[in-house]
Amino acid sequence: MAVDMNIQELLVIGDSDLLIHQVQGEWNTKNTKILPYVHCVKELCKKFIKVDFKHIPRVQNKFADALATLSSMIQHPNKNYIDPIKMNVQDQPAYCFHVDEEPDGEPWYYDINRYLKTRDYPEGATSTQKRTLRRLANHFFLNGEILYRRTPDLGLLRCVGAREATKLIEEIHAGTCGPHMNGFTLAKKILRAGYF
């Protein structure tokens, strides 16, 4: 995109200190998966008058974090081929929410919680829905106001609503000890932390 815009000088900000040093030729590239990327970047550098590389950790650079997440999700059958990532520069910022709030204002486990407390079914529930609720309730345990999900090894996972889930995801994914893992690994880590 920078080449198409006839940009002469470019500052490249990356979150991988290793890759920055490899592209600058300060360190050798031993990983065969990274070699095509390094060669591609070196070829692109020839199209500019001046190119500087700067390392900024992911936590300080949300854009680099988003690009790293995207690139880790792309796999091509030909290992030496690099799929280009097309980007558009928007005039206005985009907003998104990781976990949607519950539409009726109640947490996802509200009916299970109420059934365990009072043995009442939701209003207008069919016999199939009642049977499903009873079956689901067998996997949950109510301790005071806190609902837990039983695991196969008899452990307990604390059930959380959308608002608390969003905080958990943000803290475990990008908090002080967050390694910015993918969705599957993040979900496993949240379960290991004792939440459902």
Backbone as JSON, one array per atom type, in Angstrom:
{
  "sequence": "MAVDMNIQELLVIGDSDLLIHQVQGEWNTKNTKILPYVHCVKELCKKFIKVDFKHIPRVQNKFADALATLSSMIQHPNKNYIDPIKMNVQDQPAYCFHVDEEPDGEPWYYDINRYLKTRDYPEGATSTQKRTLRRLANHFFLNGEILYRRTPDLGLLRCVGAREATKLIEEIHAGTCGPHMNGFTLAKKILRAGYF",
  "N": [[0.83, -1.19, 0.0], [1.96, 1.22, 0.79], [3.88, 1.49, -1.21], [2.24, 1.77, -3.48], [1.18, 4.23, -2.87], [3.25, 5.89, -3.39], [5.13, 6.51, -1.37], [8.09, 7.73, 0.05], [9.73, 7.59, 2.33], [9.68, 5.42, 5.1], [8.44, 4.31, 8.19], [8.57, 1.42, 9.93], [6.77, -0.27, 12.25], [7.05, -2.84, 14.49], [6.04, -5.75, 16.41], [7.66, -7.83, 16.99], [10.71, -8.31, 18.16], [12.69, -10.03, 17.34], [12.12, -10.48, 14.56], [12.44, -7.87, 13.58], [15.21, -7.41, 13.96], [16.17, -9.46, 12.32], [15.28, -8.71, 9.73], [16.68, -6.35, 9.44], [19.15, -7.41, 9.12], [20.83, -7.84, 11.22], [20.61, -10.11, 12.76], [20.72, -13.64, 12.12], [18.44, -15.53, 10.08], [17.0, -18.39, 10.99], [14.76, -19.98, 11.08], [12.83, -21.73, 8.83], [10.22, -21.16, 8.1], [9.95, -18.46, 8.42], [11.72, -17.33, 6.65], [10.68, -16.75, 3.92], [9.12, -14.46, 4.5], [11.01, -12.62, 5.48], [12.65, -12.31, 3.2], [10.75, -11.24, 1.43], [10.13, -8.79, 2.71], [12.63, -7.55, 2.6], [12.92, -7.23, -0.18], [10.8, -5.48, -0.66], [11.74, -3.26, 0.74], [13.63, -2.17, -0.95], [12.22, -0.54, -2.61], [11.92, 1.9, -1.49], [13.26, 5.08, -0.44], [14.16, 5.5, 2.15], [13.96, 3.39, 4.91], [12.95, 2.71, 8.11], [13.07, 0.6, 10.96], [11.27, -0.21, 13.85], [10.97, -1.51, 17.09], [8.15, -2.19, 19.02], [6.56, -3.32, 21.88], [3.73, -5.61, 21.91], [1.71, -4.95, 23.77], [1.84, -2.23, 23.88], [1.14, -1.52, 21.35], [-1.6, -1.72, 19.73], [-2.38, -2.04, 17.06], [-0.34, -3.54, 15.84], [-0.68, -5.84, 17.32], [-3.21, -6.7, 16.46], [-2.65, -7.26, 13.74], [-0.76, -9.31, 14.04], [-2.34, -11.27, 15.19], [-4.15, -11.73, 13.09], [-2.37, -12.71, 11.07], [-1.51, -15.08, 12.23], [-3.69, -16.66, 11.98], [-3.96, -17.33, 9.36], [-3.39, -19.87, 7.08], [-1.65, -21.39, 4.53], [-1.63, -23.89, 1.98], [0.76, -24.14, 0.5], [3.8, -23.75, 1.81], [5.75, -21.84, 1.25], [4.45, -19.69, 0.26], [3.06, -16.47, 0.59], [0.18, -15.12, 1.69], [-1.24, -12.07, 0.76], [-2.18, -9.47, 3.0], [-4.86, -7.5, 2.85], [-5.5, -4.12, 3.51], [-7.57, -1.46, 4.59], [-7.62, 2.02, 5.04], [-9.48, 3.66, 7.34], [-11.7, 6.47, 7.72], [-13.02, 6.96, 10.07], [-13.02, 5.71, 13.45], [-13.48, 2.18, 14.19], [-15.84, 0.28, 16.06], [-16.24, -2.41, 18.33], [-17.66, -5.12, 20.19], [-16.63, -7.63, 22.36], [-18.12, -9.53, 23.81], [-21.51, -9.88, 23.68], [-24.06, -8.1, 25.41], [-26.64, -9.53, 27.47], [-29.78, -9.99, 25.9], [-32.26, -9.79, 27.28], [-31.53, -8.66, 29.63], [-30.88, -10.38, 31.64], [-28.53, -12.83, 32.93], [-27.01, -15.51, 30.98], [-27.41, -17.88, 32.3], [-29.69, -17.63, 33.79], [-32.29, -18.97, 33.83], [-31.58, -21.58, 34.59], [-30.45, -21.08, 37.08], [-32.69, -20.03, 38.45], [-34.38, -22.26, 38.37], [-32.95, -24.11, 39.94], [-33.11, -22.81, 42.4], [-35.9, -22.45, 42.96], [-37.34, -24.41, 41.66], [-38.96, -23.63, 39.57], [-40.26, -23.23, 36.28], [-39.52, -21.46, 33.2], [-41.87, -19.01, 32.06], [-44.4, -20.17, 29.92], [-42.98, -22.35, 28.96], [-42.39, -25.29, 27.05], [-43.06, -28.87, 27.28], [-40.82, -30.22, 26.36], [-38.84, -28.24, 26.58], [-38.87, -27.94, 29.35], [-37.96, -30.47, 30.18], [-35.4, -30.4, 29.06], [-34.29, -28.29, 30.53], [-34.3, -29.42, 33.11], [-32.48, -31.5, 32.69], [-30.18, -30.04, 32.02], [-29.81, -28.65, 34.43], [-28.83, -30.6, 36.1], [-26.12, -30.54, 35.76], [-25.2, -28.4, 37.12], [-24.46, -26.45, 40.09], [-25.67, -24.82, 42.9], [-24.56, -22.44, 45.1], [-25.44, -20.59, 47.58], [-25.79, -17.49, 46.24], [-24.23, -17.9, 44.07], [-23.62, -19.57, 41.05], [-22.41, -22.67, 39.93], [-20.73, -24.69, 37.49], [-20.57, -28.1, 37.1], [-17.74, -30.13, 36.48], [-16.5, -32.95, 34.5], [-14.56, -34.19, 36.11], [-15.42, -33.69, 38.63], [-14.9, -31.12, 39.46], [-15.53, -27.58, 40.01], [-16.81, -24.89, 38.13], [-17.1, -21.44, 38.1], [-19.97, -19.73, 37.1], [-20.31, -17.03, 34.84], [-21.62, -13.85, 33.84], [-22.21, -11.8, 30.85], [-20.94, -9.26, 31.15], [-18.99, -9.64, 33.17], [-17.6, -11.68, 31.91], [-16.46, -10.35, 29.72], [-14.59, -8.71, 31.03], [-12.93, -10.72, 32.1], [-11.94, -11.95, 29.75], [-10.51, -9.82, 28.6], [-8.56, -9.34, 30.61], [-7.23, -11.83, 30.88], [-6.38, -12.26, 28.26], [-4.94, -9.92, 27.45], [-3.85, -8.79, 29.71], [-1.53, -8.0, 32.42], [-0.09, -10.39, 32.57], [-0.82, -11.6, 30.25], [-0.48, -13.56, 27.36], [-1.45, -12.96, 24.81], [-3.06, -14.95, 23.42], [-4.67, -17.26, 21.03], [-8.23, -17.73, 20.22], [-9.19, -20.37, 20.98], [-7.22, -21.32, 22.78], [-7.37, -19.28, 24.65], [-9.99, -19.64, 25.64], [-9.67, -22.17, 26.87], [-7.82, -21.46, 28.85], [-9.34, -19.73, 30.42], [-11.25, -21.52, 31.39], [-9.53, -23.18, 32.89], [-8.86, -21.36, 34.8], [-11.06, -21.41, 36.33], [-13.61, -20.54, 35.55], [-16.83, -20.37, 33.87]],
  "CA": [[0.0, 0.0, 0.0], [2.87, 2.36, 0.84], [4.49, 1.59, -2.55], [1.21, 2.31, -4.37], [0.96, 5.64, -2.52], [4.51, 6.58, -3.7], [5.77, 7.0, -0.15], [9.53, 7.62, -0.11], [10.33, 7.22, 3.6], [8.72, 4.59, 5.82], [8.77, 3.82, 9.53], [7.87, 0.15, 10.15], [6.69, -0.58, 13.68], [6.73, -4.26, 14.66], [5.99, -6.24, 17.79], [8.62, -8.92, 17.14], [12.09, -7.83, 18.19], [13.45, -11.0, 16.55], [11.93, -10.2, 13.13], [13.03, -6.55, 13.26], [16.66, -7.6, 13.84], [16.44, -10.32, 11.16], [15.08, -7.92, 8.51], [17.78, -5.39, 9.36], [20.37, -8.15, 8.85], [21.65, -7.91, 12.43], [20.55, -11.49, 13.24], [20.46, -14.62, 11.07], [17.12, -16.15, 10.08], [17.19, -19.84, 10.95], [13.45, -20.62, 10.93], [12.49, -21.76, 7.4], [8.89, -20.58, 7.89], [10.06, -17.0, 8.43], [12.59, -16.9, 5.53], [9.97, -16.04, 2.84], [8.69, -13.14, 4.97], [12.19, -11.76, 5.54], [13.02, -12.0, 1.81], [9.71, -10.36, 0.89], [10.31, -7.46, 3.31], [13.88, -6.98, 2.05], [12.62, -6.8, -1.55], [9.95, -4.28, -0.57], [12.56, -2.15, 1.24], [14.37, -1.59, -2.08], [11.34, 0.39, -3.32], [11.86, 3.14, -0.72], [14.53, 5.78, -0.24], [14.58, 5.26, 3.53], [13.06, 2.55, 5.69], [13.41, 2.46, 9.49], [12.31, -0.42, 11.7], [11.24, 0.09, 15.29], [10.27, -2.52, 17.88], [7.26, -1.75, 20.11], [5.85, -4.5, 22.37], [2.31, -5.68, 21.55], [0.84, -4.26, 24.72], [1.88, -0.8, 23.58], [0.78, -1.28, 19.96], [-2.79, -2.51, 19.45], [-2.44, -2.32, 15.64], [0.56, -4.67, 15.58], [-1.31, -7.01, 17.95], [-4.29, -7.14, 15.57], [-2.03, -7.85, 12.56], [-0.15, -10.59, 14.43], [-3.44, -12.22, 15.37], [-4.62, -12.07, 11.74], [-1.4, -13.53, 10.34], [-1.42, -16.42, 12.83], [-4.9, -17.39, 11.62], [-3.91, -17.65, 7.94], [-2.5, -20.97, 6.72], [-1.72, -21.69, 3.1], [-1.03, -25.22, 1.75], [2.12, -23.96, 0.04], [4.47, -23.09, 2.94], [6.58, -20.73, 0.8], [3.59, -18.64, -0.29], [2.57, -15.53, 1.59], [-1.06, -14.45, 1.3], [-1.21, -10.66, 1.15], [-3.27, -9.0, 3.87], [-5.32, -6.22, 2.33], [-5.96, -3.22, 4.57], [-8.14, -0.18, 4.19], [-7.51, 3.04, 6.06], [-10.82, 4.22, 7.55], [-11.73, 7.85, 8.21], [-13.54, 6.97, 11.44], [-12.67, 4.47, 14.16], [-14.49, 1.12, 14.25], [-16.1, -0.17, 17.42], [-16.81, -3.74, 18.42], [-17.76, -5.65, 21.54], [-16.25, -9.05, 22.34], [-19.22, -10.33, 24.34], [-22.74, -9.1, 23.66], [-24.87, -8.11, 26.63], [-27.82, -10.37, 27.36], [-30.87, -9.18, 25.34], [-33.34, -9.54, 28.24], [-30.97, -8.09, 30.85], [-30.55, -11.47, 32.58], [-27.4, -13.63, 32.45], [-27.35, -16.7, 30.19], [-27.75, -18.99, 33.18], [-30.79, -17.19, 34.65], [-33.33, -20.0, 33.96], [-31.0, -22.68, 35.36], [-30.32, -20.57, 38.45], [-34.03, -19.94, 39.03], [-34.89, -23.62, 38.53], [-32.28, -24.71, 41.1], [-33.58, -22.14, 43.62], [-37.34, -22.55, 43.24], [-37.92, -25.48, 40.83], [-39.93, -23.02, 38.66], [-39.88, -23.2, 34.87], [-39.84, -20.17, 32.55], [-43.27, -18.89, 31.64], [-44.69, -20.62, 28.56], [-42.05, -23.41, 28.55], [-43.01, -26.54, 26.59], [-42.59, -30.04, 28.04], [-39.44, -30.5, 25.9], [-37.97, -27.24, 27.19], [-38.78, -28.26, 30.79], [-37.1, -31.64, 30.31], [-34.04, -29.94, 28.75], [-33.84, -27.49, 31.67], [-34.0, -30.35, 34.21], [-31.25, -32.2, 32.33], [-29.09, -29.06, 32.15], [-29.64, -28.3, 35.84], [-28.05, -31.66, 36.76], [-24.69, -30.23, 35.6], [-24.91, -27.15, 37.82], [-24.53, -26.49, 41.55], [-25.94, -23.48, 43.41], [-24.04, -22.21, 46.45], [-25.9, -19.24, 47.9], [-26.17, -16.78, 45.02], [-23.25, -18.21, 43.03], [-23.89, -20.79, 40.31], [-21.21, -23.35, 39.44], [-20.91, -25.78, 36.52], [-19.76, -29.27, 37.47], [-16.91, -30.69, 35.4], [-16.48, -34.41, 34.59], [-13.68, -34.64, 37.21], [-16.07, -33.2, 39.85], [-14.49, -29.76, 39.78], [-16.6, -26.59, 39.86], [-16.46, -23.67, 37.39], [-18.05, -20.37, 38.44], [-20.67, -19.17, 35.93], [-20.23, -15.57, 34.77], [-22.44, -13.18, 32.82], [-21.49, -11.17, 29.74], [-20.09, -8.15, 31.59], [-17.82, -10.22, 33.85], [-16.85, -12.45, 30.9], [-15.66, -9.4, 28.95], [-13.43, -8.34, 31.86], [-12.04, -11.89, 32.17], [-11.28, -12.11, 28.45], [-9.51, -8.76, 28.44], [-7.46, -9.51, 31.56], [-6.45, -13.04, 30.58], [-5.78, -12.14, 26.93], [-3.99, -8.82, 27.28], [-3.46, -8.23, 31.0], [-0.1, -7.95, 32.7], [0.53, -11.7, 32.28], [-1.49, -12.15, 29.08], [0.4, -13.8, 26.21], [-2.17, -12.69, 23.56], [-3.3, -16.24, 22.78], [-5.82, -17.33, 20.13], [-9.52, -17.95, 20.88], [-9.31, -21.7, 21.61], [-6.33, -21.34, 23.94], [-7.93, -18.33, 25.63], [-11.14, -20.31, 26.28], [-9.13, -23.2, 27.76], [-7.19, -20.82, 30.0], [-10.42, -19.22, 31.27], [-11.8, -22.69, 32.09], [-8.55, -23.6, 33.9], [-8.89, -20.37, 35.88], [-12.22, -21.72, 37.17], [-14.82, -19.82, 35.12], [-17.62, -20.98, 32.81]],
  "C": [[0.89, 1.26, 0.0], [3.55, 2.58, -0.51], [3.5, 2.22, -3.51], [0.96, 3.79, -4.11], [2.21, 6.49, -2.79], [5.17, 7.21, -2.48], [7.27, 6.73, -0.29], [10.23, 7.14, 1.16], [9.27, 6.52, 4.45], [9.27, 4.2, 7.18], [7.92, 2.58, 9.77], [7.94, -0.16, 11.64], [6.25, -2.02, 13.81], [6.76, -4.67, 16.11], [6.97, -7.37, 18.04], [10.03, -8.38, 17.03], [12.97, -8.72, 17.32], [13.36, -10.67, 15.06], [12.55, -8.87, 12.72], [14.54, -6.71, 13.05], [17.02, -8.47, 12.64], [16.31, -9.54, 9.85], [16.2, -6.9, 8.34], [19.13, -6.07, 9.11], [21.28, -8.27, 10.05], [21.69, -9.34, 12.98], [20.25, -12.41, 12.06], [19.05, -15.18, 11.22], [17.3, -17.65, 9.92], [15.87, -20.58, 10.72], [13.02, -20.55, 9.46], [11.11, -21.17, 7.12], [8.97, -19.06, 7.77], [10.87, -16.48, 7.25], [11.82, -16.2, 4.41], [9.52, -14.63, 3.25], [9.87, -12.17, 4.97], [12.62, -11.35, 4.13], [12.02, -11.02, 1.19], [9.88, -8.93, 1.42], [11.57, -6.79, 2.76], [13.68, -6.48, 0.62], [11.78, -5.53, -1.55], [10.75, -3.06, -0.13], [13.31, -1.44, 0.11], [13.54, -0.55, -2.82], [11.2, 1.73, -2.6], [13.24, 3.77, -0.62], [15.06, 5.48, 1.15], [13.51, 4.44, 4.23], [13.69, 2.33, 7.07], [12.49, 1.44, 10.14], [12.41, -0.11, 13.18], [10.43, -0.99, 15.99], [9.44, -1.85, 18.98], [6.51, -2.98, 20.58], [4.36, -4.44, 22.06], [1.41, -4.88, 22.47], [0.79, -2.77, 24.46], [1.42, -0.49, 22.16], [-0.38, -2.2, 19.57], [-2.87, -2.9, 17.97], [-1.56, -3.52, 15.29], [-0.02, -5.95, 16.17], [-2.39, -7.58, 17.04], [-3.72, -7.82, 14.32], [-1.41, -9.21, 12.88], [-1.22, -11.66, 14.61], [-3.97, -12.67, 14.02], [-3.66, -13.02, 11.04], [-1.29, -14.93, 10.93], [-2.62, -17.27, 12.47], [-4.87, -17.87, 10.17], [-2.92, -18.8, 7.71], [-2.72, -21.31, 5.25], [-1.06, -23.04, 2.88], [0.42, -25.16, 1.28], [2.86, -23.13, 1.09], [5.31, -21.89, 2.52], [5.77, -19.58, 0.21], [3.09, -17.75, 0.83], [1.31, -14.87, 1.05], [-0.97, -12.99, 1.69], [-2.41, -10.34, 2.05], [-3.66, -7.63, 3.37], [-5.88, -5.39, 3.47], [-6.55, -1.97, 3.95], [-7.99, 0.8, 5.35], [-8.88, 3.72, 6.16], [-10.71, 5.65, 8.07], [-12.17, 7.92, 9.66], [-13.17, 5.67, 12.13], [-13.83, 3.47, 14.14], [-14.64, 0.68, 15.7], [-16.66, -1.57, 17.38], [-16.8, -4.18, 19.87], [-17.49, -7.13, 21.47], [-17.4, -9.94, 22.79], [-20.45, -9.46, 24.37], [-23.44, -9.2, 25.01], [-26.09, -8.98, 26.39], [-29.0, -9.53, 26.89], [-31.98, -8.86, 26.34], [-32.83, -8.98, 29.56], [-30.6, -9.13, 31.9], [-29.36, -12.25, 32.04], [-27.89, -14.89, 31.75], [-27.83, -17.84, 31.06], [-28.95, -18.69, 34.08], [-31.84, -18.3, 34.89], [-32.83, -21.2, 34.78], [-30.92, -22.29, 36.84], [-31.68, -20.55, 39.15], [-34.62, -21.33, 39.29], [-34.26, -24.29, 39.76], [-32.76, -24.1, 42.42], [-35.01, -22.52, 43.97], [-38.04, -23.7, 42.55], [-39.03, -24.94, 39.92], [-39.36, -23.03, 37.25], [-40.18, -21.82, 34.3], [-41.3, -20.17, 32.09], [-43.43, -19.31, 30.18], [-43.75, -21.71, 28.07], [-42.81, -24.66, 28.15], [-42.46, -27.69, 27.43], [-41.15, -30.4, 27.64], [-38.46, -29.52, 26.54], [-37.8, -27.49, 28.69], [-37.84, -29.44, 31.02], [-35.64, -31.25, 30.06], [-33.47, -29.14, 29.93], [-33.48, -28.39, 32.86], [-32.67, -31.07, 33.95], [-30.03, -31.27, 32.47], [-28.77, -28.79, 33.62], [-28.82, -29.36, 36.59], [-26.54, -31.38, 36.71], [-24.27, -28.99, 36.37], [-25.13, -27.32, 39.32], [-24.69, -25.06, 42.04], [-25.45, -23.4, 44.85], [-24.37, -20.78, 46.83], [-26.41, -18.57, 46.64], [-25.27, -17.12, 43.84], [-23.55, -19.56, 42.4], [-22.58, -21.35, 39.77], [-21.61, -24.42, 38.45], [-20.0, -26.91, 36.96], [-18.98, -29.75, 36.26], [-16.9, -32.21, 35.55], [-15.6, -34.95, 35.73], [-14.15, -34.1, 38.56], [-15.54, -31.85, 40.33], [-15.67, -28.82, 39.57], [-16.05, -25.35, 39.13], [-17.52, -22.62, 37.7], [-18.65, -19.77, 37.17], [-20.63, -17.65, 35.99], [-21.12, -15.05, 33.65], [-21.57, -12.47, 31.8], [-20.53, -10.08, 30.2], [-18.81, -8.68, 32.27], [-16.96, -11.02, 32.88], [-15.95, -11.53, 30.07], [-14.42, -8.99, 29.73], [-12.43, -9.48, 31.95], [-11.25, -12.06, 30.89], [-10.18, -11.07, 28.28], [-8.32, -8.96, 29.35], [-6.6, -10.72, 31.21], [-5.75, -12.93, 29.23], [-4.66, -11.1, 26.9], [-3.56, -8.18, 28.58], [-1.96, -8.28, 31.2], [0.61, -9.27, 32.4], [-0.07, -12.34, 31.03], [-0.56, -12.33, 27.91], [-0.29, -13.6, 24.87], [-2.42, -13.98, 22.77], [-4.5, -16.21, 21.86], [-7.08, -17.72, 20.9], [-9.64, -19.27, 21.61], [-8.46, -21.78, 22.88], [-6.84, -20.43, 25.03], [-9.1, -18.97, 26.37], [-10.67, -21.38, 27.26], [-8.53, -22.58, 29.02], [-8.25, -20.26, 30.96], [-11.06, -20.37, 32.06], [-10.84, -23.15, 33.18], [-8.51, -22.62, 35.07], [-10.12, -20.54, 36.76], [-13.5, -21.0, 36.81], [-15.5, -20.55, 33.98], [-18.55, -19.95, 32.22]]
}
